[in-house]
Amino acid sequence: MRKRVLKALARELRKQDYTERELFEEFYLIANKLEIYAKGVFEMAQLALTGKRRGPKLAPTILNLGRFTAANIFDDYVLKLNDKKVQFGKEEEKVFSEVGEWQIKQN
């Protein structure tokens, strides 16, 4: 799920320019497509960009970095997730342990 979130974010960022509001709304669209709570999108993006689960507002941060730069960071983080030799910090491990809680429960 972690990789799917980041790949979706990177793909959408490369498609078009966004205003802050449009980008914020895109996070929710991605969450709906992946059938997860938006919290998962926000936390995974923050983790990839800042190394922390919480931080500055995500949409303005991405727009300040530039959408292509942010997309590249997300792609690099996916590669990091694929590398079995990479050691993750406590903050990252905490977020990873909660990935199952991101999924929307179907009745």
Contacts in CASP RR format, 6 or more apart in sequence:
PFRMAT RR
TARGET T0000
AUTHOR 0000-0000-0000
METHOD contacts of the structure
MODEL  1
MRKRVLKALARELRKQDYTERELFEEFYLIANKLEIYAKGVFEMAQLALT
GKRRGPKLAPTILNLGRFTAANIFDDYVLKLNDKKVQFGKEEEKVFSEVG
EWQIKQN
1 34 0 8 1.000
1 36 0 8 1.000
1 99 0 8 1.000
1 100 0 8 1.000
1 102 0 8 1.000
1 103 0 8 1.000
2 44 0 8 1.000
2 81 0 8 1.000
2 96 0 8 1.000
2 99 0 8 1.000
3 78 0 8 1.000
3 81 0 8 1.000
3 82 0 8 1.000
4 34 0 8 1.000
5 30 0 8 1.000
5 34 0 8 1.000
5 36 0 8 1.000
5 40 0 8 1.000
5 41 0 8 1.000
5 44 0 8 1.000
5 45 0 8 1.000
6 44 0 8 1.000
6 45 0 8 1.000
6 48 0 8 1.000
6 74 0 8 1.000
6 75 0 8 1.000
6 77 0 8 1.000
6 78 0 8 1.000
6 81 0 8 1.000
7 74 0 8 1.000
7 75 0 8 1.000
7 78 0 8 1.000
8 30 0 8 1.000
8 33 0 8 1.000
8 34 0 8 1.000
9 27 0 8 1.000
9 30 0 8 1.000
9 41 0 8 1.000
9 44 0 8 1.000
9 45 0 8 1.000
9 70 0 8 1.000
9 71 0 8 1.000
9 74 0 8 1.000
10 70 0 8 1.000
10 71 0 8 1.000
10 72 0 8 1.000
10 74 0 8 1.000
10 75 0 8 1.000
10 78 0 8 1.000
11 71 0 8 1.000
12 26 0 8 1.000
12 30 0 8 1.000
13 62 0 8 1.000
13 67 0 8 1.000
13 68 0 8 1.000
13 70 0 8 1.000
13 71 0 8 1.000
13 74 0 8 1.000
14 67 0 8 1.000
14 68 0 8 1.000
14 71 0 8 1.000
17 67 0 8 1.000
18 26 0 8 1.000
18 59 0 8 1.000
18 63 0 8 1.000
18 67 0 8 1.000
20 59 0 8 1.000
20 60 0 8 1.000
20 63 0 8 1.000
21 59 0 8 1.000
23 59 0 8 1.000
23 62 0 8 1.000
23 63 0 8 1.000
24 58 0 8 1.000
24 59 0 8 1.000
27 38 0 8 1.000
27 41 0 8 1.000
27 42 0 8 1.000
27 45 0 8 1.000
27 58 0 8 1.000
27 59 0 8 1.000
28 38 0 8 1.000
28 41 0 8 1.000
30 41 0 8 1.000
31 37 0 8 1.000
31 38 0 8 1.000
31 40 0 8 1.000
31 41 0 8 1.000
34 41 0 8 1.000
35 103 0 8 1.000
35 104 0 8 1.000
35 106 0 8 1.000
36 102 0 8 1.000
36 103 0 8 1.000
36 104 0 8 1.000
37 101 0 8 1.000
37 102 0 8 1.000
37 103 0 8 1.000
37 104 0 8 1.000
39 102 0 8 1.000
40 99 0 8 1.000
40 102 0 8 1.000
42 58 0 8 1.000
43 53 0 8 1.000
43 54 0 8 1.000
43 95 0 8 1.000
43 98 0 8 1.000
44 95 0 8 1.000
45 58 0 8 1.000
45 62 0 8 1.000
45 74 0 8 1.000
46 52 0 8 1.000
46 53 0 8 1.000
46 54 0 8 1.000
46 55 0 8 1.000
46 58 0 8 1.000
47 53 0 8 1.000
47 77 0 8 1.000
47 91 0 8 1.000
47 92 0 8 1.000
47 95 0 8 1.000
48 73 0 8 1.000
48 74 0 8 1.000
48 77 0 8 1.000
49 58 0 8 1.000
49 61 0 8 1.000
49 62 0 8 1.000
49 65 0 8 1.000
49 70 0 8 1.000
49 73 0 8 1.000
50 56 0 8 1.000
50 61 0 8 1.000
51 91 0 8 1.000
51 92 0 8 1.000
52 91 0 8 1.000
53 91 0 8 1.000
53 94 0 8 1.000
53 95 0 8 1.000
61 70 0 8 1.000
62 70 0 8 1.000
65 73 0 8 1.000
80 86 0 8 1.000
88 96 0 8 1.000
END
